[in-house]
Amino acid sequence: MNRVNFHEIEYSQRLEDDGYATFDLLSDHDVAALTTIFTDHHSSNPEGFYATTHLEDKEKRKVLSDQAMSILSCRIESHFENIELLGGAFISKAPGEKGVLPLHQDWNLVNEKHARSYNLWIPLIDVNEENGAMRILVGSHTKQETFRGPNVPPVLYPISNEVDPHMVSLNMKKGEAVLYDHALWHSSPKNQTDELRLAFVLGVVPKGAELKFYQQNGDVVEEYASHPNFFFENDRDSGPEGLSLLRSFNHPNSFLSKEEFEEVYLGMNKLKQKQKKGFFQKLFGTK
């Protein structure tokens, strides 16, 4: 398995076991410089949940990423043995209900049987329960094989309220960073303060990883060869434009019930789970 490795073994182990690891990254000066890049390109605070990757101006997306990465790249790379940075975006959560981010997994950028892909999320203000800190389901990244992309609804979405009590709030100081597996289930509640919650996020893969793009139609998953600039050159909803199809295969993507969630993710009723054959194991790819 090709994974990103920290220089510090304990962080690498935490990332592998729990699906995330937090560490100190930026100085106050760095945080201020990144915040200035954002404000220089935004005359007012965006509404709701906003990401600069959603900008219609594709060149502006790349300019913002490049300016931020000129500060971040060397600081990030100093913590890792084998990391490849894919560029990123500013993300903000405005006060109110429109900033809620529902329970989901991020799109996978690799074949997760052979490698792992990640997001590196860096808050530019302190984050906590009040302003909508990320909530995570610890260790959930290894529980179920999924292929995430356009038209693939999150299999836990209908039972989000039942899942939430098992999640933890990832409270962080500005300038800290969290590296989390793209398969880790996460969400963020509304920002209940009067201040914009600003952060920067970038995609990360281990060196040598082959980038992929997945989309699903019914039970059929299509896997395409991708490249680092794909999301800067294309809109989120444009599909695999310009990419080469590698394979198609059947993979049911059904919503889980509360009972199935408890078995697959929490390990309840393990004896019953082991006795189930065929369809259940094929459907959920349990480990």
N, C-alpha and C positions, 0 to 999 in steps of 0.2 A: 504494500500500500504506500503510495507516494503522498506524504503529508508535509505540511509546513512545520519546521522545527525551530523552537527558540534555542538560543545559546544555553539558557538555563533549563535543565532537564525537567525540573518540577513544573514549569509552565507548559512544556510540551506534553507531559503526562496529564495535566489538568485539562488541556485542550482535547486530548484524545478521549479521556474518560467522561468529562462533563459537557464537552461540546463548546467550551469557551474558556478564555483566560484573560484577566485584566492586568494591566501593568502601567507604570508611569511612562509618559512619552514626551510631552511638550512643556516648555517653560511658559510663564505668563506672557513673555514677549512674543513667543510663537503664536500663542492663542490670540493675542491682540492683532498680530499681522494677518492671520487667517480671517478674523472677523472683519478686518478692513477690506480684504479682497471681496468678501460678500457684500458689504454695505456699499462699496464703490460701484457695484453692478446692480444694486437694487435701491431705488429711490424711496420705496416704502416696504413695510413688512408684508410678505406674502400671506394669503389666507390659508387656513386649514393645514393639512399636511402637504408639504411642498418639497420637491427635489429639483435641482438644476438639470438633471438628466431629462426632465420633462419639458424643458425649454424647446420651443419650435426652432430657434436659431441654433443649429447644430455646431456652428463655429464657436458660438459663445459658450456652449457646453464644454468644449475642449479647452478654450481659453481659461475658463474658471478652474477646470481640473489641472491644467498645466501650471497655472500660477500657484495653486495650493501645493501641488506635488513638488515644486521647486523648494518649498520649505520642508515638506514632510519626508521625502524619499530617503535622504541620508539618515535621518533620525529613526525611521522605521527599520531600515535595513540593518542598522547597528545591533538590533535585538535578535536577529534571525540568522540561521545558517543557509537557508535555501529558498528564499522568498522571491516571488515575482509579483510586482505591483501592476495592476491593470488600469490605474486611473480611477477617479472618483467624482463625487458630487457633494455640494452643500445640501443639507436637508434641514428643514425647519418645521416646528410644530407651533402654530399660533394658539392662543388661548381659545378654549371652547370645544364644543362637540365635534366640529369639523376636522379637528386634528387627531382624532382617534385612529389608531392603526390596528385593524382586527388581527386576530390570531392567524399566523401563517408561517410557512417556510419560504426562504428565498429560492429563486430559480437556481438549479445546480448548473455549474459551468463546466463540469467534468463528468466522466463516467465514474460514479462513486464506488464501483467495485474495484477500481484501480487507483483512484486518487481522491483527494478531498479539495473542495474550494471553500472560500471563507469571505466574510466581510470584516474589515477593520473599521470600527465605529469610534469616533473621537468627539466627545461633547466639548463645546466651546463655552458652555456655562455649566455650573454644577447642576446635576440632574438627580431627581428624587421622585417620590410618589406624587408630590404636589404639582410638578410641571411635566409629568408624563414620561418618567424614566422607562426604559425598556424592561419588559417582564419576560422571563425565560422559563422554559420547562427543562430543568437541568437533566442532561443525559439523554434527551429525546432524539438526538441526531442518529443514533444507531438502532432504533427500535423498529423501523419500518422502511422498506425500500420504496422510494417514490421518485418520480421523474417530473420535475416542476418546470413549468413554462406557460405560454399562453393557453387559455381555455382549459386549464387544469385547476379545478376548485380545490382548496385545502381540505383534506379528508376529515379534519377535526373541527372545521368551521361551525357545523350545526350544533356542536356540543361545547362551544367556547365557554359558556357559563359554568359547565361542569369541570372543564379543564383548569380554569383560572385559579381555583384554590390550591392547586398543586404547583403553581408557578411562583417565582420569586422576583422581587423588584431589584434591578441592577442599578443601585444608587452609585454615582461616580462623581468625582471632582473634575472640573474643567482641566483639559490637558491630559487626563488619563485616557487609556485606550482599552477597548475590548476586542479581541479577535474571536469571532464565533463561526462555527461551522454553518454552511448554508442550509443544512438539514435540521438545524436546531429550531424548534418551535418557539416563536416569540411574538410579542404584541407590545403596544404601548397605549395607556389610557389617555384621557384628555388632559390638556394643560390647564390647570386650575389657577394659574397665576396671571399676572398682567404682562409678563415678559415673554418674548419670543424664545422658544427653546431651539438653539442653533447647534448644529453638529456638522462634521464632515465624515463621509463614509467612502471607502474604496474597496474594490474587489481584489482578492489576493488568492494566488495559487502557488503550489510548490514549483520550483524550477523543473522544466521538462514535462509538465503536465500538458496533455492534449485538450484544448478547449472544445466544448460541445455546446450545442443549442438543442433543446428538446421542446417539442410541442405534441399535443395529444388530441386525437379526434376519436371520440367514443372510447373503445378499449385499445386503440392502436396508437403507439408512441412512435414518433419519428425522431431520429437522431441525426444531427447535422454537424459537420466540421465547422468550428467557429474560429474567431481570431480576436486579439485584444481590443481592437477599436470598434468592434461590431455595435456596441450600444451607444457609441458616440456618432456613428455614421447612420444609424437607423432609429426609427421611432419604436417605442416599447411595443406597440400593437401592430407593427408592420410584418411580423412573422420572420421566417428565415430568408429574407430577401438577400440574394447573392451568395447564399451558402450551399454547399454540396451535401446532398442526402447520403448518409452512410448506411443506414439500415432502418427498417420498420419492424416492429414486433408488438405482440399483444401483451398488454399489462392492464388489468382491470384497476380502476381508480374509484372505488366506492367510499362513500361517507362511512365513518365508524360510529357505532352506537356507544353509549356510555359504558356498557359492559365490555365491549370489544376494546375500548380505550384502556379500561382498567386492566385487562388481560395483557395487551400488547405493550403498553407504556409503563404500567405500575407493577406488573408481575403478579397480579392477583389471579387466583384460581389456576396456578401453573399446572397442576395435574390435569385439570380439564383441558387446558390449552394443549398439552402434549398429546392428549388422546385424539385431538382433532386432526384429521388427515385431509390431504388433497386440496380442495378448493380454498379453505381458510388460509392455509400456509401459502398457497400460490398467490392468493389475493393480497395478503398483507406483507409477504416477504419477511416474516418474523424471524428474529435471531435469538 
